[in-house]
């Protein structure tokens, strides 16, 4: 993985929380006319979202007040409830294998030559709601139509996080 690809993955992580990323398909970049462009397909599971902070409240005489010492404890309990709710919802579902994910198309454009040399543009757009197997079919179709024998890099959640944290010396091919 190149420095530019890692920069691209970091830009994606700024727009899509890394703990919600299920899979990333990173297509090889193309250099043409002094510009490098790259594309990735990102599958996100928005159900993995857990609120970061919720103030604890105590009701007394019909009024609610924030209890400062219990915020962290309340947040942990809230996360456990959310996780348990998701587990129960998934186990109670009649047909759980085809969960729907938010599918994003991510694009970057890096100007290599000319007056705008070094200009970096990234765009991440939520395109669809689909199961993960549909993403695989779309990636294979794009690959077939483009005539490219090279497969895109497929990054799982763990591989995506490792790529974000890895020093550049380990990523260079």
C-alpha positions as CSV (number, residue, x, y, z in Angstrom):
1,X,0.0,0.0,0.0
2,X,1.4,3.4,-0.9
3,X,1.5,6.6,1.1
4,X,-1.3,8.1,-1.1
5,X,-3.5,5.1,-0.6
6,X,-3.0,5.4,3.2
7,X,-3.8,9.1,3.0
8,X,-7.0,8.1,1.1
9,X,-8.0,5.6,3.7
10,X,-7.4,8.2,6.5
11,X,-9.7,10.6,4.6
12,X,-12.3,7.9,4.3
13,X,-12.0,7.3,8.1
14,X,-12.7,11.0,8.7
15,X,-16.0,10.7,6.9
16,X,-17.1,7.2,7.8
17,X,-16.3,6.0,11.4
18,X,-13.7,3.3,11.3
19,X,-15.6,1.2,13.9
20,X,-18.6,1.0,11.5
21,X,-16.5,0.0,8.4
22,X,-17.2,-3.6,7.5
23,X,-15.2,-3.8,4.3
24,X,-13.3,-1.6,1.9
25,X,-12.5,-2.4,-1.7
26,X,-9.6,-0.2,-2.8
27,X,-9.1,-0.1,-6.6
28,X,-5.7,0.5,-8.1
29,X,-5.0,4.2,-8.7
30,X,-4.8,5.7,-12.3
31,X,-2.3,8.3,-13.4
32,X,-3.3,10.3,-16.4
33,X,-2.3,13.8,-17.6
34,X,-0.6,14.9,-14.4
35,X,-3.4,13.7,-12.2
36,X,-3.7,10.6,-10.0
37,X,-7.2,9.4,-9.2
38,X,-8.4,6.5,-7.0
39,X,-11.7,4.9,-6.1
40,X,-12.9,2.7,-3.2
41,X,-16.2,1.1,-2.3
42,X,-16.9,1.2,1.5
43,X,-19.5,-0.9,3.3
44,X,-20.6,0.6,6.6
45,X,-22.8,-1.0,9.2
46,X,-24.6,1.9,10.9
47,X,-26.0,-0.4,13.6
48,X,-22.6,-0.6,15.1
49,X,-23.0,3.1,16.2
50,X,-23.0,3.6,20.0
51,X,-23.6,7.0,21.4
52,X,-20.3,8.5,22.7
53,X,-21.6,10.3,25.7
54,X,-24.9,10.7,27.4
55,X,-25.2,12.7,30.6
56,X,-26.7,10.8,33.5
57,X,-29.8,12.4,35.0
58,X,-31.5,12.1,38.3
59,X,-35.2,13.0,38.7
60,X,-36.2,14.8,41.9
61,X,-39.6,16.6,42.4
62,X,-40.4,16.2,38.7
63,X,-37.2,17.9,37.5
64,X,-34.2,16.3,35.8
65,X,-30.7,17.2,36.8
66,X,-27.3,16.1,35.4
67,X,-25.3,14.1,37.9
68,X,-21.7,14.8,36.9
69,X,-19.9,11.9,38.8
70,X,-22.0,9.2,37.1
71,X,-21.6,10.2,33.5
72,X,-19.0,7.5,32.6
73,X,-20.8,4.8,34.5
74,X,-24.1,5.7,32.8
75,X,-22.4,5.7,29.4
76,X,-20.9,2.2,30.0
77,X,-24.3,0.9,31.1
78,X,-26.0,2.5,28.0
79,X,-23.4,0.9,25.7
80,X,-24.2,-2.5,27.3
81,X,-27.9,-2.0,26.8
82,X,-27.4,-1.0,23.1
83,X,-25.1,-4.0,22.5
84,X,-27.6,-6.4,24.2
85,X,-30.5,-4.9,22.2
86,X,-28.6,-5.4,18.9
87,X,-27.7,-9.0,19.8
88,X,-31.3,-9.8,20.7
89,X,-32.6,-8.1,17.6
90,X,-30.2,-10.1,15.4
91,X,-30.9,-13.4,17.1
92,X,-34.7,-12.8,17.0
93,X,-34.7,-11.9,13.3
94,X,-36.3,-14.6,11.0
95,X,-33.7,-14.1,8.3
96,X,-30.6,-12.4,9.7
97,X,-27.9,-13.2,7.1
98,X,-28.8,-10.5,4.7
99,X,-28.4,-7.4,6.8
100,X,-28.3,-4.2,4.9
101,X,-25.3,-1.9,4.9
102,X,-24.7,1.6,3.8
103,X,-22.5,1.5,0.7
104,X,-20.3,4.5,0.0
105,X,-18.3,5.4,-3.1
106,X,-15.0,7.2,-2.2
107,X,-12.9,9.0,-4.8
108,X,-9.7,11.0,-4.6
109,X,-7.9,13.2,-7.0
110,X,-4.3,14.3,-6.5
111,X,-2.7,16.8,-8.9
112,X,0.9,15.8,-9.6
113,X,1.9,18.4,-12.1
114,X,1.1,22.0,-13.1
115,X,0.0,25.0,-11.2
116,X,-2.2,23.1,-8.8
117,X,0.5,20.5,-7.9
118,X,-0.3,18.9,-4.6
119,X,-4.0,19.7,-4.7
120,X,-5.9,16.9,-2.9
121,X,-9.6,16.3,-3.2
122,X,-11.6,13.6,-1.6
123,X,-15.3,12.8,-2.0
124,X,-17.2,10.1,0.0
125,X,-20.9,9.7,-1.0
126,X,-23.4,7.2,0.4
127,X,-24.8,5.6,-2.7
128,X,-27.0,2.6,-1.6
129,X,-28.4,0.4,1.1
130,X,-27.5,-3.2,0.2
131,X,-26.3,-6.6,1.6
132,X,-22.6,-7.3,1.5
133,X,-22.9,-10.0,-1.2
134,X,-24.3,-7.4,-3.5
135,X,-21.2,-5.3,-3.0
136,X,-19.0,-8.2,-4.0
137,X,-21.1,-8.7,-7.2
138,X,-20.8,-5.0,-8.1
139,X,-17.0,-5.0,-7.6
140,X,-16.7,-8.1,-9.8
141,X,-18.9,-6.4,-12.5
142,X,-16.8,-3.2,-12.4
143,X,-13.6,-5.3,-12.7
144,X,-15.0,-7.3,-15.6
145,X,-16.2,-4.2,-17.5
146,X,-13.0,-2.4,-17.0
147,X,-11.0,-5.3,-18.5
148,X,-8.5,-5.1,-15.5
149,X,-7.2,-8.4,-14.3
150,X,-5.9,-6.8,-11.1
151,X,-8.3,-7.2,-8.2
152,X,-8.9,-4.4,-5.9
153,X,-7.5,-4.6,-2.4
154,X,-10.2,-5.9,0.0
155,X,-9.7,-4.7,3.5
156,X,-11.8,-6.1,6.4
157,X,-12.5,-3.9,9.5
158,X,-9.3,-5.1,11.2
159,X,-7.2,-4.6,8.1
160,X,-8.7,-1.1,7.6
161,X,-7.8,-0.1,11.2
162,X,-4.3,-1.6,10.8
163,X,-3.7,0.4,7.6
164,X,-4.8,3.6,9.4
165,X,-2.3,3.0,12.2
166,X,0.6,1.4,10.4
167,X,3.8,3.4,9.8
168,X,4.4,4.2,6.1
169,X,7.6,2.1,6.0
170,X,5.5,-1.1,6.5
171,X,3.0,-0.1,3.8
172,X,5.3,0.5,0.9
173,X,5.4,-2.3,-1.7
